[in-house]
Amino acid sequence: MPQQTFRFAQKSDTALILSFIRQLADYERMLGEVVATEELLGHWLFEKHAAEVLFVCDHGKEVGFALFFHNFSTFLGRAGLYLEDLFVLPDYRGRGHGIGLLRKLARIAVERGCGRFEWTCLDWNKPSIDLYTSFGARPMSDWTIYRLAGEDLRAFAQSGKEATDEAK
């Protein structure tokens, strides 16, 4: 029987966080897209505090992680919690660690006064979709996520420079 505990990551966990990120990317068939390094993660997670990481532990061993941050709902007038990544090691799946992480994050959202808790899921990930819908999560079918990244982001940021930029 698993003994489930949770703990927030510390800077000394940066290598472990990167390991979980790589394993998640491999599962999602996107390992070639991982450019994160321990140095980048350490800077953005522990110096800039741009996101938080929560580990789920089984008998003291980190067996899964969730990386999350606050977003903001103008309609609700309050922050929300956005789950960027969740991953449980394959040998520990089916033992309640994934739902345990989600439940813990929901509790954190409620404790912090957040108006909602959101995440995305790949369309082909039926096991995760089935889990999410089993406890009442609903897909946002009327919304499409748009992304600018890499060179497209840089090019767009540089376009239209003739306009006055007072917001810095």
Disulfide bonds with the S-S distance in Angstrom:
none
